[in-house]
Amino acid sequence: MKFELSKEEEKKVREWEENHKCTERNKSCCGGEITYSFTPTSIGTAVDATCICGQTLAVREL
Ligand SMILES: [Zn+2]
């Protein structure tokens, strides 16, 4: 199975990455690190993005 973000979803994540009050980003030399989690269900795939600071963005809600 292959999971991809749409252009709009990528944009949403990028904006959130820059705009959320990140407590960890300044400690990291290489910028924020985002981890994606894909949850396949019968009606589609839910996508969450989690920052290294622990905050989570619902990228795609079902
Ligand atoms: Zn963060």
N, CA, C, O and the ligand as a Tripos MOL2 file, in Angstrom:
@<TRIPOS>MOLECULE
protein
  249   247    63     0     0
PROTEIN
NO_CHARGES

@<TRIPOS>ATOM
      1 N           0.8360   -1.2110    0.0000 N.3       1 MET1
      2 CA          0.0000    0.0000    0.0000 C.3       1 MET1
      3 C           0.8650    1.2530    0.0000 C.2       1 MET1
      4 O           1.9030    1.3120    0.6580 O.2       1 MET1
      5 N           0.4290    2.2170   -0.7270 N.am      2 LYS2
      6 CA          1.2080    3.4380   -0.8600 C.3       2 LYS2
      7 C           0.3820    4.6140   -0.3540 C.2       2 LYS2
      8 O          -0.7950    4.7570   -0.6850 O.2       2 LYS2
      9 N           1.0170    5.4440    0.4450 N.am      3 PHE3
     10 CA          0.3100    6.5950    0.9860 C.3       3 PHE3
     11 C           0.9460    7.8720    0.4850 C.2       3 PHE3
     12 O           2.1620    8.0500    0.5450 O.2       3 PHE3
     13 N           0.1170    8.7380   -0.0010 N.am      4 GLU4
     14 CA          0.6330   10.0120   -0.4860 C.3       4 GLU4
     15 C          -0.2250   11.1510    0.0180 C.2       4 GLU4
     16 O          -1.4330   11.0140    0.2140 O.2       4 GLU4
     17 N           0.4340   12.2780    0.2220 N.am      5 LEU5
     18 CA         -0.2970   13.4820    0.5780 C.3       5 LEU5
     19 C          -0.6040   14.2690   -0.6850 C.2       5 LEU5
     20 O           0.1970   14.3080   -1.6190 O.2       5 LEU5
     21 N          -1.7540   14.8830   -0.7020 N.am      6 SER6
     22 CA         -2.0610   15.7860   -1.8080 C.3       6 SER6
     23 C          -1.2640   17.0720   -1.6330 C.2       6 SER6
     24 O          -0.6980   17.3360   -0.5730 O.2       6 SER6
     25 N          -1.2360   17.8590   -2.6920 N.am      7 LYS7
     26 CA         -0.5440   19.1570   -2.6050 C.3       7 LYS7
     27 C          -1.1100   20.0020   -1.4690 C.2       7 LYS7
     28 O          -0.3660   20.6410   -0.7250 O.2       7 LYS7
     29 N          -2.4220   19.9970   -1.3490 N.am      8 GLU8
     30 CA         -3.0470   20.8000   -0.2930 C.3       8 GLU8
     31 C          -2.6830   20.2950    1.0960 C.2       8 GLU8
     32 O          -2.4700   21.0810    2.0200 O.2       8 GLU8
     33 N          -2.6160   19.0050    1.2300 N.am      9 GLU9
     34 CA         -2.2490   18.4390    2.5280 C.3       9 GLU9
     35 C          -0.8000   18.7550    2.8740 C.2       9 GLU9
     36 O          -0.4770   19.0540    4.0230 O.2       9 GLU9
     37 N           0.0690   18.6870    1.8710 N.am     10 GLU10
     38 CA          1.4690   19.0640    2.1040 C.3      10 GLU10
     39 C           1.5880   20.5120    2.5440 C.2      10 GLU10
     40 O           2.3790   20.8490    3.4240 O.2      10 GLU10
     41 N           0.7840   21.3610    1.9140 N.am     11 LYS11
     42 CA          0.7990   22.7850    2.2470 C.3      11 LYS11
     43 C           0.3130   22.9950    3.6800 C.2      11 LYS11
     44 O           0.8790   23.7840    4.4370 O.2      11 LYS11
     45 N          -0.7300   22.2820    4.0260 N.am     12 LYS12
     46 CA         -1.2880   22.3750    5.3760 C.3      12 LYS12
     47 C          -0.2370   21.9910    6.4200 C.2      12 LYS12
     48 O          -0.0930   22.6490    7.4510 O.2      12 LYS12
     49 N           0.4900   20.9180    6.1320 N.am     13 VAL13
     50 CA          1.5180   20.4620    7.0680 C.3      13 VAL13
     51 C           2.6540   21.4720    7.1610 C.2      13 VAL13
     52 O           3.1580   21.7640    8.2450 O.2      13 VAL13
     53 N           3.0480   22.0020    5.9990 N.am     14 ARG14
     54 CA          4.1590   22.9610    6.0050 C.3      14 ARG14
     55 C           3.8090   24.2240    6.7860 C.2      14 ARG14
     56 O           4.6190   24.7490    7.5500 O.2      14 ARG14
     57 N           2.5860   24.6940    6.5760 N.am     15 GLU15
     58 CA          2.1650   25.8960    7.3060 C.3      15 GLU15
     59 C           2.0970   25.6280    8.8000 C.2      15 GLU15
     60 O           2.5140   26.4520    9.6140 O.2      15 GLU15
     61 N           1.5740   24.4850    9.1410 N.am     16 TRP16
     62 CA          1.4720   24.1330   10.5580 C.3      16 TRP16
     63 C           2.8620   23.9770   11.1730 C.2      16 TRP16
     64 O           3.1100   24.3990   12.3030 O.2      16 TRP16
     65 N           3.7570   23.3640   10.4070 N.am     17 GLU17
     66 CA          5.1250   23.1660   10.8740 C.3      17 GLU17
     67 C           5.7640   24.5140   11.2270 C.2      17 GLU17
     68 O           6.4910   24.6400   12.2120 O.2      17 GLU17
     69 N           5.4710   25.5110   10.3940 N.am     18 GLU18
     70 CA          6.0680   26.8200   10.6360 C.3      18 GLU18
     71 C           5.3430   27.6240   11.6940 C.2      18 GLU18
     72 O           5.9550   28.4440   12.3780 O.2      18 GLU18
     73 N           4.0660   27.4040   11.8340 N.am     19 ASN19
     74 CA          3.2640   28.3140   12.6520 C.3      19 ASN19
     75 C           2.8910   27.8170   14.0420 C.2      19 ASN19
     76 O           2.5490   28.6280   14.9030 O.2      19 ASN19
     77 N           2.9450   26.5280   14.2870 N.am     20 HIS20
     78 CA          2.5680   26.0980   15.6360 C.3      20 HIS20
     79 C           3.6730   26.4810   16.6220 C.2      20 HIS20
     80 O           4.8380   26.6440   16.2590 O.2      20 HIS20
     81 N           3.2650   26.6150   17.8570 N.am     21 LYS21
     82 CA          4.2270   27.0310   18.8800 C.3      21 LYS21
     83 C           5.0970   25.8340   19.2460 C.2      21 LYS21
     84 O           4.7890   25.0660   20.1580 O.2      21 LYS21
     85 N           6.1740   25.7050   18.5170 N.am     22 CYS22
     86 CA          7.0170   24.5320   18.6800 C.3      22 CYS22
     87 C           8.0180   24.7570   19.7950 C.2      22 CYS22
     88 O           8.7340   25.7580   19.8100 O.2      22 CYS22
     89 N           8.0620   23.8300   20.7150 N.am     23 THR23
     90 CA          8.9950   23.9620   21.8260 C.3      23 THR23
     91 C          10.3240   23.3050   21.5260 C.2      23 THR23
     92 O          11.2920   23.4930   22.2620 O.2      23 THR23
     93 N          10.3800   22.5360   20.4510 N.am     24 GLU24
     94 CA         11.5890   21.7490   20.1590 C.3      24 GLU24
     95 C          12.3640   22.2670   18.9700 C.2      24 GLU24
     96 O          13.5580   21.9930   18.8440 O.2      24 GLU24
     97 N          11.7200   22.9980   18.1070 N.am     25 ARG25
     98 CA         12.3430   23.3430   16.8350 C.3      25 ARG25
     99 C          13.6580   24.0920   17.0150 C.2      25 ARG25
    100 O          14.6290   23.8350   16.3020 O.2      25 ARG25
    101 N          13.6870   25.0320   17.9830 N.am     26 ASN26
    102 CA         14.8920   25.8370   18.1480 C.3      26 ASN26
    103 C          16.0610   25.0370   18.6940 C.2      26 ASN26
    104 O          17.2190   25.4400   18.5790 O.2      26 ASN26
    105 N          15.7440   23.9130   19.2800 N.am     27 LYS27
    106 CA         16.8150   23.0780   19.8220 C.3      27 LYS27
    107 C          17.4250   22.2030   18.7380 C.2      27 LYS27
    108 O          18.5080   21.6420   18.9040 O.2      27 LYS27
    109 N          16.7200   22.1000   17.6420 N.am     28 SER28
    110 CA         17.1600   21.1980   16.5910 C.3      28 SER28
    111 C          17.9070   21.9780   15.5210 C.2      28 SER28
    112 O          17.4280   23.0140   15.0600 O.2      28 SER28
    113 N          19.0480   21.5010   15.1320 N.am     29 CYS29
    114 CA         19.8720   22.2360   14.1670 C.3      29 CYS29
    115 C          19.2730   22.1920   12.7780 C.2      29 CYS29
    116 O          19.5280   23.0760   11.9600 O.2      29 CYS29
    117 N          18.4880   21.1810   12.5070 N.am     30 CYS30
    118 CA         18.0770   20.9510   11.1250 C.3      30 CYS30
    119 C          16.6000   21.2090   10.8810 C.2      30 CYS30
    120 O          16.0240   20.6650    9.9390 O.2      30 CYS30
    121 N          15.9930   22.0170   11.7020 N.am     31 GLY31
    122 CA         14.5950   22.3300   11.4810 C.3      31 GLY31
    123 C          13.6800   21.2840   12.0750 C.2      31 GLY31
    124 O          14.1290   20.2970   12.6580 O.2      31 GLY31
    125 N          12.4180   21.5120   11.9210 N.am     32 GLY32
    126 CA         11.4240   20.6180   12.5170 C.3      32 GLY32
    127 C          11.4380   19.2550   11.8730 C.2      32 GLY32
    128 O          11.8030   19.0890   10.7090 O.2      32 GLY32
    129 N          11.0390   18.3100   12.6460 N.am     33 GLU33
    130 CA         10.9420   16.9740   12.1060 C.3      33 GLU33
    131 C           9.5120   16.4890   12.2690 C.2      33 GLU33
    132 O           8.9700   16.4560   13.3730 O.2      33 GLU33
    133 N           8.9270   16.1220   11.1740 N.am     34 ILE34
    134 CA          7.5320   15.7190   11.1980 C.3      34 ILE34
    135 C           7.4410   14.2200   10.9110 C.2      34 ILE34
    136 O           8.0530   13.7120    9.9720 O.2      34 ILE34
    137 N           6.6690   13.5370   11.7330 N.am     35 THR35
    138 CA          6.4220   12.1200   11.5070 C.3      35 THR35
    139 C           4.9740   11.9470   11.0810 C.2      35 THR35
    140 O           4.0680   12.4890   11.7140 O.2      35 THR35
    141 N           4.7590   11.2150   10.0380 N.am     36 TYR36
    142 CA          3.3990   10.9870    9.5680 C.3      36 TYR36
    143 C           2.9000    9.6450   10.0570 C.2      36 TYR36
    144 O           3.6470    8.6710   10.1490 O.2      36 TYR36
    145 N           1.5980    9.6220   10.3720 N.am     37 SER37
    146 CA          1.0070    8.3300   10.6650 C.3      37 SER37
    147 C          -0.2500    8.1580    9.8250 C.2      37 SER37
    148 O          -1.1400    9.0080    9.8090 O.2      37 SER37
    149 N          -0.2890    7.0450    9.1370 N.am     38 PHE38
    150 CA         -1.3950    6.7360    8.2400 C.3      38 PHE38
    151 C          -2.2300    5.6260    8.8580 C.2      38 PHE38
    152 O          -1.7110    4.5730    9.2300 O.2      38 PHE38
    153 N          -3.5170    5.8720    8.9620 N.am     39 THR39
    154 CA         -4.4090    4.8900    9.5550 C.3      39 THR39
    155 C          -5.4700    4.4930    8.5360 C.2      39 THR39
    156 O          -6.4580    5.2040    8.3530 O.2      39 THR39
    157 N          -5.2680    3.3660    7.8810 N.am     40 PRO40
    158 CA         -6.2530    2.9390    6.8810 C.3      40 PRO40
    159 C          -7.5340    2.4450    7.5440 C.2      40 PRO40
    160 O          -7.4910    1.6720    8.5020 O.2      40 PRO40
    161 N          -8.6540    2.8910    7.0360 N.am     41 THR41
    162 CA         -9.9490    2.4050    7.5110 C.3      41 THR41
    163 C         -10.7750    2.0200    6.2890 C.2      41 THR41
    164 O         -10.3310    2.1850    5.1530 O.2      41 THR41
    165 N         -11.9530    1.5160    6.5250 N.am     42 SER42
    166 CA        -12.7970    1.0940    5.4030 C.3      42 SER42
    167 C         -13.2740    2.2710    4.5690 C.2      42 SER42
    168 O         -13.6510    2.0900    3.4110 O.2      42 SER42
    169 N         -13.2660    3.4660    5.1290 N.am     43 ILE43
    170 CA        -13.7520    4.6140    4.3600 C.3      43 ILE43
    171 C         -12.6340    5.5240    3.8780 C.2      43 ILE43
    172 O         -12.9040    6.5930    3.3300 O.2      43 ILE43
    173 N         -11.4020    5.1270    4.0680 N.am     44 GLY44
    174 CA        -10.3030    5.9610    3.6090 C.3      44 GLY44
    175 C          -9.1570    5.9080    4.5910 C.2      44 GLY44
    176 O          -9.1780    5.1550    5.5640 O.2      44 GLY44
    177 N          -8.1610    6.7210    4.3180 N.am     45 THR45
    178 CA         -6.9710    6.7240    5.1620 C.3      45 THR45
    179 C          -6.8880    8.0300    5.9350 C.2      45 THR45
    180 O          -6.8470    9.1100    5.3450 O.2      45 THR45
    181 N          -6.8650    7.9250    7.2410 N.am     46 ALA46
    182 CA         -6.6790    9.1040    8.0780 C.3      46 ALA46
    183 C          -5.1890    9.3840    8.1810 C.2      46 ALA46
    184 O          -4.3820    8.4610    8.2870 O.2      46 ALA46
    185 N          -4.8280   10.6570    8.1480 N.am     47 VAL47
    186 CA         -3.4190   11.0230    8.2050 C.3      47 VAL47
    187 C          -3.1890   12.0230    9.3280 C.2      47 VAL47
    188 O          -3.8620   13.0500    9.4150 O.2      47 VAL47
    189 N          -2.2490   11.7110   10.1660 N.am     48 ASP48
    190 CA         -1.8280   12.6310   11.2150 C.3      48 ASP48
    191 C          -0.3550   12.9550   11.0200 C.2      48 ASP48
    192 O           0.4260   12.1250   10.5540 O.2      48 ASP48
    193 N           0.0060   14.1810   11.3870 N.am     49 ALA49
    194 CA          1.4070   14.5730   11.3830 C.3      49 ALA49
    195 C           1.7830   14.9270   12.8090 C.2      49 ALA49
    196 O           1.0830   15.6970   13.4680 O.2      49 ALA49
    197 N           2.8820   14.3710   13.2870 N.am     50 THR50
    198 CA          3.3350   14.6500   14.6370 C.3      50 THR50
    199 C           4.7130   15.2850   14.5890 C.2      50 THR50
    200 O           5.6300   14.7740   13.9450 O.2      50 THR50
    201 N           4.8410   16.4110   15.2830 N.am     51 CYS51
    202 CA          6.1130   17.1240   15.3390 C.3      51 CYS51
    203 C           6.9870   16.5000   16.4270 C.2      51 CYS51
    204 O           6.4990   15.7730   17.2920 O.2      51 CYS51
    205 N           8.2780   16.7960   16.3680 N.am     52 ILE52
    206 CA          9.1640   16.2980   17.4280 C.3      52 ILE52
    207 C           8.7960   16.8620   18.7860 C.2      52 ILE52
    208 O           9.1680   16.2850   19.8080 O.2      52 ILE52
    209 N           8.0680   17.9860   18.8240 N.am     53 CYS53
    210 CA          7.6710   18.5580   20.1140 C.3      53 CYS53
    211 C           6.4670   17.8370   20.6970 C.2      53 CYS53
    212 O           6.0950   18.0860   21.8440 O.2      53 CYS53
    213 N           5.8570   16.9510   19.9270 N.am     54 GLY54
    214 CA          4.7530   16.1600   20.4510 C.3      54 GLY54
    215 C           3.3850   16.6190   19.9890 C.2      54 GLY54
    216 O           2.3930   15.9210   20.1980 O.2      54 GLY54
    217 N           3.3200   17.7790   19.3670 N.am     55 GLN55
    218 CA          2.0250   18.2390   18.8860 C.3      55 GLN55
    219 C           1.6360   17.4970   17.6210 C.2      55 GLN55
    220 O           2.4790   17.1170   16.8080 O.2      55 GLN55
    221 N           0.3300   17.3010   17.4810 N.am     56 THR56
    222 CA         -0.1690   16.5310   16.3520 C.3      56 THR56
    223 C          -1.1600   17.3450   15.5350 C.2      56 THR56
    224 O          -2.0000   18.0580   16.0850 O.2      56 THR56
    225 N          -1.0530   17.2320   14.2400 N.am     57 LEU57
    226 CA         -1.9960   17.8610   13.3220 C.3      57 LEU57
    227 C          -2.7710   16.7770   12.6050 C.2      57 LEU57
    228 O          -2.1840   15.8390   12.0680 O.2      57 LEU57
    229 N          -4.0920   16.9020   12.5940 N.am     58 ALA58
    230 CA         -4.9090   15.9970   11.7970 C.3      58 ALA58
    231 C          -4.8800   16.5010   10.3580 C.2      58 ALA58
    232 O          -5.5850   17.4470   10.0080 O.2      58 ALA58
    233 N          -4.0660   15.8660    9.5360 N.am     59 VAL59
    234 CA         -3.8950   16.3210    8.1590 C.3      59 VAL59
    235 C          -5.1230   15.9730    7.3390 C.2      59 VAL59
    236 O          -5.6210   16.7890    6.5630 O.2      59 VAL59
    237 N          -5.5970   14.7700    7.5190 N.am     60 ARG60
    238 CA         -6.7720   14.3250    6.8000 C.3      60 ARG60
    239 C          -7.7080   13.6250    7.7800 C.2      60 ARG60
    240 O          -7.4030   12.5650    8.3260 O.2      60 ARG60
    241 N          -8.8390   14.2530    7.9760 N.am     61 GLU61
    242 CA         -9.7920   13.6700    8.9050 C.3      61 GLU61
    243 C         -10.9040   12.9800    8.1240 C.2      61 GLU61
    244 O         -11.3220   13.4480    7.0650 O.2      61 GLU61
    245 N         -11.3570   11.9010    8.6460 N.am     62 LEU62
    246 CA        -12.4260   11.1640    7.9580 C.3      62 LEU62
    247 C         -13.7790   11.5310    8.5240 C.2      62 LEU62
    248 O         -14.8000   11.0120    8.0710 O.2      62 LEU62
    249 ZN          6.7120   21.3110   17.0390 Zn       63 ZN63
@<TRIPOS>BOND
     1     1     2 1
     2     2     3 1
     3     3     4 2
     4     3     5 am
     5     5     6 1
     6     6     7 1
     7     7     8 2
     8     7     9 am
     9     9    10 1
    10    10    11 1
    11    11    12 2
    12    11    13 am
    13    13    14 1
    14    14    15 1
    15    15    16 2
    16    15    17 am
    17    17    18 1
    18    18    19 1
    19    19    20 2
    20    19    21 am
    21    21    22 1
    22    22    23 1
    23    23    24 2
    24    23    25 am
    25    25    26 1
    26    26    27 1
    27    27    28 2
    28    27    29 am
    29    29    30 1
    30    30    31 1
    31    31    32 2
    32    31    33 am
    33    33    34 1
    34    34    35 1
    35    35    36 2
    36    35    37 am
    37    37    38 1
    38    38    39 1
    39    39    40 2
    40    39    41 am
    41    41    42 1
    42    42    43 1
    43    43    44 2
    44    43    45 am
    45    45    46 1
    46    46    47 1
    47    47    48 2
    48    47    49 am
    49    49    50 1
    50    50    51 1
    51    51    52 2
    52    51    53 am
    53    53    54 1
    54    54    55 1
    55    55    56 2
    56    55    57 am
    57    57    58 1
    58    58    59 1
    59    59    60 2
    60    59    61 am
    61    61    62 1
    62    62    63 1
    63    63    64 2
    64    63    65 am
    65    65    66 1
    66    66    67 1
    67    67    68 2
    68    67    69 am
    69    69    70 1
    70    70    71 1
    71    71    72 2
    72    71    73 am
    73    73    74 1
    74    74    75 1
    75    75    76 2
    76    75    77 am
    77    77    78 1
    78    78    79 1
    79    79    80 2
    80    79    81 am
    81    81    82 1
    82    82    83 1
    83    83    84 2
    84    83    85 am
    85    85    86 1
    86    86    87 1
    87    87    88 2
    88    87    89 am
    89    89    90 1
    90    90    91 1
    91    91    92 2
    92    91    93 am
    93    93    94 1
    94    94    95 1
    95    95    96 2
    96    95    97 am
    97    97    98 1
    98    98    99 1
    99    99   100 2
   100    99   101 am
   101   101   102 1
   102   102   103 1
   103   103   104 2
   104   103   105 am
   105   105   106 1
   106   106   107 1
   107   107   108 2
   108   107   109 am
   109   109   110 1
   110   110   111 1
   111   111   112 2
   112   111   113 am
   113   113   114 1
   114   114   115 1
   115   115   116 2
   116   115   117 am
   117   117   118 1
   118   118   119 1
   119   119   120 2
   120   119   121 am
   121   121   122 1
   122   122   123 1
   123   123   124 2
   124   123   125 am
   125   125   126 1
   126   126   127 1
   127   127   128 2
   128   127   129 am
   129   129   130 1
   130   130   131 1
   131   131   132 2
   132   131   133 am
   133   133   134 1
   134   134   135 1
   135   135   136 2
   136   135   137 am
   137   137   138 1
   138   138   139 1
   139   139   140 2
   140   139   141 am
   141   141   142 1
   142   142   143 1
   143   143   144 2
   144   143   145 am
   145   145   146 1
   146   146   147 1
   147   147   148 2
   148   147   149 am
   149   149   150 1
   150   150   151 1
   151   151   152 2
   152   151   153 am
   153   153   154 1
   154   154   155 1
   155   155   156 2
   156   155   157 am
   157   157   158 1
   158   158   159 1
   159   159   160 2
   160   159   161 am
   161   161   162 1
   162   162   163 1
   163   163   164 2
   164   163   165 am
   165   165   166 1
   166   166   167 1
   167   167   168 2
   168   167   169 am
   169   169   170 1
   170   170   171 1
   171   171   172 2
   172   171   173 am
   173   173   174 1
   174   174   175 1
   175   175   176 2
   176   175   177 am
   177   177   178 1
   178   178   179 1
   179   179   180 2
   180   179   181 am
   181   181   182 1
   182   182   183 1
   183   183   184 2
   184   183   185 am
   185   185   186 1
   186   186   187 1
   187   187   188 2
   188   187   189 am
   189   189   190 1
   190   190   191 1
   191   191   192 2
   192   191   193 am
   193   193   194 1
   194   194   195 1
   195   195   196 2
   196   195   197 am
   197   197   198 1
   198   198   199 1
   199   199   200 2
   200   199   201 am
   201   201   202 1
   202   202   203 1
   203   203   204 2
   204   203   205 am
   205   205   206 1
   206   206   207 1
   207   207   208 2
   208   207   209 am
   209   209   210 1
   210   210   211 1
   211   211   212 2
   212   211   213 am
   213   213   214 1
   214   214   215 1
   215   215   216 2
   216   215   217 am
   217   217   218 1
   218   218   219 1
   219   219   220 2
   220   219   221 am
   221   221   222 1
   222   222   223 1
   223   223   224 2
   224   223   225 am
   225   225   226 1
   226   226   227 1
   227   227   228 2
   228   227   229 am
   229   229   230 1
   230   230   231 1
   231   231   232 2
   232   231   233 am
   233   233   234 1
   234   234   235 1
   235   235   236 2
   236   235   237 am
   237   237   238 1
   238   238   239 1
   239   239   240 2
   240   239   241 am
   241   241   242 1
   242   242   243 1
   243   243   244 2
   244   243   245 am
   245   245   246 1
   246   246   247 1
   247   247   248 2
@<TRIPOS>SUBSTRUCTURE
     1 MET1         2 RESIDUE 1 A MET
     2 LYS2         6 RESIDUE 1 A LYS
     3 PHE3        10 RESIDUE 1 A PHE
     4 GLU4        14 RESIDUE 1 A GLU
     5 LEU5        18 RESIDUE 1 A LEU
     6 SER6        22 RESIDUE 1 A SER
     7 LYS7        26 RESIDUE 1 A LYS
     8 GLU8        30 RESIDUE 1 A GLU
     9 GLU9        34 RESIDUE 1 A GLU
    10 GLU10       38 RESIDUE 1 A GLU
    11 LYS11       42 RESIDUE 1 A LYS
    12 LYS12       46 RESIDUE 1 A LYS
    13 VAL13       50 RESIDUE 1 A VAL
    14 ARG14       54 RESIDUE 1 A ARG
    15 GLU15       58 RESIDUE 1 A GLU
    16 TRP16       62 RESIDUE 1 A TRP
    17 GLU17       66 RESIDUE 1 A GLU
    18 GLU18       70 RESIDUE 1 A GLU
    19 ASN19       74 RESIDUE 1 A ASN
    20 HIS20       78 RESIDUE 1 A HIS
    21 LYS21       82 RESIDUE 1 A LYS
    22 CYS22       86 RESIDUE 1 A CYS
    23 THR23       90 RESIDUE 1 A THR
    24 GLU24       94 RESIDUE 1 A GLU
    25 ARG25       98 RESIDUE 1 A ARG
    26 ASN26      102 RESIDUE 1 A ASN
    27 LYS27      106 RESIDUE 1 A LYS
    28 SER28      110 RESIDUE 1 A SER
    29 CYS29      114 RESIDUE 1 A CYS
    30 CYS30      118 RESIDUE 1 A CYS
    31 GLY31      122 RESIDUE 1 A GLY
    32 GLY32      126 RESIDUE 1 A GLY
    33 GLU33      130 RESIDUE 1 A GLU
    34 ILE34      134 RESIDUE 1 A ILE
    35 THR35      138 RESIDUE 1 A THR
    36 TYR36      142 RESIDUE 1 A TYR
    37 SER37      146 RESIDUE 1 A SER
    38 PHE38      150 RESIDUE 1 A PHE
    39 THR39      154 RESIDUE 1 A THR
    40 PRO40      158 RESIDUE 1 A PRO
    41 THR41      162 RESIDUE 1 A THR
    42 SER42      166 RESIDUE 1 A SER
    43 ILE43      170 RESIDUE 1 A ILE
    44 GLY44      174 RESIDUE 1 A GLY
    45 THR45      178 RESIDUE 1 A THR
    46 ALA46      182 RESIDUE 1 A ALA
    47 VAL47      186 RESIDUE 1 A VAL
    48 ASP48      190 RESIDUE 1 A ASP
    49 ALA49      194 RESIDUE 1 A ALA
    50 THR50      198 RESIDUE 1 A THR
    51 CYS51      202 RESIDUE 1 A CYS
    52 ILE52      206 RESIDUE 1 A ILE
    53 CYS53      210 RESIDUE 1 A CYS
    54 GLY54      214 RESIDUE 1 A GLY
    55 GLN55      218 RESIDUE 1 A GLN
    56 THR56      222 RESIDUE 1 A THR
    57 LEU57      226 RESIDUE 1 A LEU
    58 ALA58      230 RESIDUE 1 A ALA
    59 VAL59      234 RESIDUE 1 A VAL
    60 ARG60      238 RESIDUE 1 A ARG
    61 GLU61      242 RESIDUE 1 A GLU
    62 LEU62      246 RESIDUE 1 A LEU
    63 ZN63       249 GROUP 0 **** ****
